[in-house]
Amino acid sequence: MIVLGFESSCDETGIALYDTEKGLLAHALHSQIEMHSEYGGVVPELASRDHIRRALPLTQKVLDQANLSLKDIDGIAYTQGPGLSGALLVGTSIAEALAFTLNIPTIGVHHLEGHLLAPLLEENPPAFPFVALLVSGGHTQLMKVTGIGEYELLGDTLDDAAGEAFDKTAKLLGLDYPGGPAVAKLATQGEKGRFKLPRPMLNSGDLNFSFSGLKTAVLTLANNNDSDLQTKADIAYEFQEAVTEILTVKCMSALRETGLDQLIVSGGVGANKRLREQLNFATKRKLCHVHYPRLEFCTDNGAMIAFAGALRLEAMTQHMNNNHSFTVRPRWDLAELQTPSTN
């Protein structure tokens, strides 16, 4: 089965083709970072309009890369939510229109399920069950994953997500958008030990997270110290150390509590080099294994949507959308997902 995937939940237009027999055939991505950077964040209306411009040319690009035509596609997957409603509507409506024309089924994919399953695209994918850390600008969650659609929430953020804390810290330090990579880059110039920031909920006894207080502590440091580049770098260094330590400790606790020995890390913050260093060291010491998607699949992309959609379409004989009516779900709890119906 060859599945065309559309991702348009926020500020990246991702298109991909996945074959359930041959694997990923082609993928293409357009990022809107440059367009949104002058505003310091994503402007929803601009994002939606740009998706309209990019979706069909990118679709043709991946078809050309795979040496296929639209007639070769067996199904279409698209991000149904969560995300920006206008942006979601662009990808959804284009996907349904194409599917109607081709008389093939469609399936709406949960954006976070796409991220969660992205490491399975790699050469040595983890086998179920495993613990998953979903860590991005909007989410910081630990899940126990026993199969497709079988997700148990172990821990969640009580306020800011880790990626959101990176973005807010970047603004406090006068760095450009997007904040996460900017803070990580500046942190490489920082010196250890000059500042000490709190590690909220590090020893809370549960698997939840909190990053709002850490952001406030950064604000206090920034206001009480000089604003020279070295000071900013030292703050960025300590901030990154605090976040990655919290994430690492909670991940190891989740593995211990579930009795599992496999961890996957997905989402934009999963590309952070320091986080990967800490997780690699911690899991190796405990004889566990950690899996990541390749860096290009940490952020939003069409490959993860095509892959997740293909897994569900292949398993399902019911609940596929063949009449091509559609809705989008800007808010959508991952826990609401079910296993694919095979009845």
N, C-alpha and C positions, 0 to 999 in steps of 0.2 A: 504494500500500500504506500503510495506516494502522497504526502500531505504538505500543503502549502501553509505556512504560518505567518500571521500578521501580529506585530507588537506595536501598539500606539498608545500606551497608557499614560505617557507623560511627555518627555522631551527628546525621545529617540524613536525614529521610525525603523523598525527591524523587520526584514522579510527573509524567509528561509524555506528550503525544501528538504524534507526528511523522508527517507525510504526505510520502511520497517525491515527490509532485508539487507540493504546496502549501507544504511546509516545516513549521516548528514551529507547531502549532495551539494548544497550551496547555501550561502547566506550573505546578506548585505545589510549595512546599517548606515543611517544618517543621523548624526548627533546635532542637536540644536544649541549646544553649549555656547558657541560663538554668538549666536543671535540673542540669547538670553543674558549673556554676561554683562552687557551694559546696563541691565536693569537689576542686577544683583540677585536674580532668581528667575524661576519659570513664570512667564506670563501666559496663562491658559489659552487666551484667544489666539495669540501668535503661534502657540504650539499646535493648536488644531489646524490652523490655516497651512502651516508648514507640512503637517502630515498629509494633507490633501495634495500638495504639490509633489511629495516624494514617493507616495505609496506605489503608484503604477509604474513609474520608471524603475524603481527598485525591484518590483516584481518581474519586469522584463529582464532586468540584469541577472537575477538568480536563475531564471529560465534559460537564458543564454549560457550562463556558467555551467549549468547541468546538461546543456544540449537537449532541452525538453521544450514542449509547448504546453499550453493550457489544457489541451486534450489529454495529456498524460497524467493529469492530477486526479487522484481518487477521492480526496477530501480536503477541506480547508478548516484550519484552526485559527482562532483569533483571541486576543485578550479581551475578555468580557468585563473584567474588573479585578481588583479595585484600581482606581486611577482618576484622572481628570475626565469628567463626563464628556466634554466636547471632543477631547482627543480619542477617547474610547469609541465614540460614535463614528469617527472617521474610519478607523480600521474595521469596525464591525459592519458598517454599511457597505464598504467596498467588498469585504469578504463575502457577505451574503448575496450581493449583486452578482459577483463572479460565480458563486456556487449555483445560483438560480439559473444563470445562463448555461452553465455546464451540466446542470442536473446532477449534482453530487452533494453529499451530506456535509454539514458543518458542525463544529463544536466550539462552544465558548470555553475558554481556558482561564482558570484563576491565575492571575499574575504571579502570586507567591508559590503556587504549585510549580509553575515554570522554573522559578529560581531554585526551588527545593530539589527538583529533579535534574537540574543542569549538570551536576557532577557525573551523572550516569551517561553523559555523552562522551566521556573520556575513555581512553584505551583500557584502563583497568578500573572499571566502575565498582563501587561498593555493592554488596548484596544486602537485601533486606534481612533483618531489621537494622536500623542505625539511628543515631541521634543526629538531628540537624540543627545547626545554628543559622537562622535567617537574620542577616544583619545588614541594614540598609538605611537610607534616609528616612524612611517611614516606619520601619519595623525592626524590632530586636526581640526575637522569639527563639526559644528552644523547644523542639518537637521530637517526640518519639515516632519514628516512621516504620511501620511494619508492612506496608504495601501501598500501591496506588490508591489514594483516597483514604488511607488508614493512618490518620495523623492525630496524635495525642499531644495537647499543649502541656508542656512541662513548666515553662516560665515565660514571662512577658515583661515588657517595660511598663512601669507605672506612670511614666511621664514621657520625656523625650526619648526618641530612638537614638542609638549610637551615632548614626550618620547625621541626624539632625543636630546632635551636640557638636559634631565636627564642623558643620556648616555655621552654627552660631558662634563657635569659638573663632572661626576664620573671620567673621564679621567683627568680633571684638578686637582682633589683632590687625584689622585693616587689610585683610587678604582678599584676593579676587575670588569670584565664583568660578567653578564649584569649590566649596570649602574643604572637603575631605582631602583631595589630592594636594591642595595648597598647604594645609596644615602638616600633612605627612612630609612634604618636601622641605618645609621650613624646619621641621623637627630634626632633620638630618644635620643641621648646623647647631643644634642646641647642646648644652652641656648638662650632664647628669649631676643632680644633687643641689643645684642652686635653689630650686623651689620644690615644695612638697604640696601636692594636691590630695584631697580625700579620695577614697575608693568607696563610693556609696554602695551600701548593701552587699559589700564583699563577704561579710560574715553574718548575713541575715538568716541563714538556716534554710532558705528556700532557693528557688532558681529564678526569681524575678530580678529585674534590673531597675535602676533609676539613674538618670544622667542629668537631670535638671539642676541639682545641687552642685554638681561638678562644673557645669557651665557658669553658675553664679560665683563659684570660687575662682574661676578664671577671670571673671569680670573684676573681682576684688583685687586680684594680683595685677591686672592690667592698669587699674586705677591708682594703685599704690606704688607703682614702679615706673622707671623711665620707659619711654616708648621707642628706644633705640632698637635696631635690628637684632642685636644679640639677646636683649631681654625678651623680645618676642619669640625668638628661636628657643630660648630656654623654657619659656612657658609652653610653647607648642610641644617640645620634647616631653615635658612632664605630663601634659594633658594626654598625649598619645600613650604614654606609659600607663597612666591610670586606666584609660578605656580598655586597652588591650589586656591588662592584668585582670580586670573585672571579667571580661569576656572569657578569658582562658580559664580562670578559676571556676566559673559557672559551668563551662563546658565539661571540665573534668569531673565536677560534681554530678552532672547529669549522666555521664558515662558510668560513674560509680553507682548511682542510685538505680539505674535501669539494668545494670549488669551487662551492658553492651560494650563492645570494644571497637566500634566503628563510628566515626564522626564525620559528617560532611558540613562544609561551610559555604553558604551561598549569599548573594547580594553584594552590593557595591563595596561595602566596607570589607568584605572578604578578600578584596584585592590588596588591602593594606599589607605592606611588606613586614612591618613589625608584628602585626597580629599573626601572620603566618609563621614567623620565626618562633614566637612564643608557643603557639599551638603545636608546631612540629616538635619542639623540645619536650613539651609536657606529655604529649601522646607517646613519643618514643620512650620516655622514661617509664611510663606505665604500661608499656607493651601494647598500646592501642594503635589504631591507624586513623589518619585524617585524610580526607579527600576534598579537593577544590575543583571547581570548573576552571578552565583556562581563563586567563585574565580578560580576554575579550567577551567572555560569557558571564562575568561577574555582574556587569551592569546590564541594563535592559537590552534584549536582543530577540530576534525572530527565531533563532535556532531552538531556544528553550521552549517556545510556544509551539512550534511545529512538532517537537519531540513529545512534549506532554500531550498534545492533541492526538498525535499518532498512537500513543499508548492507549489512550481512552477509546479512540475510534476503532482500533483493532479489537479491543475487548468487548465493545458494546454492540448489542443488537437492538437495543431500545433507547429511547430518549435522544436520538440524534435529530437534529433539526433539518427536516426535509421540506418544510413548507416555507422556510426562510423568513419567518417573522423573527424579530429580535428585540432584545432590551440590553442595556448595559447596567453594570452594577458598580458604581463608584465606590460604595462601601460593601465589603463582602468578607465575612469571617471565614478564614481557611477551615475552621472546624465544621463548617456547614457542608463541606464537600463529602461525597459518598464514593464508595468503590464503584467502578464501572459495572453496570448491569449486564449480565450475560444470559438473561432469561429471554 
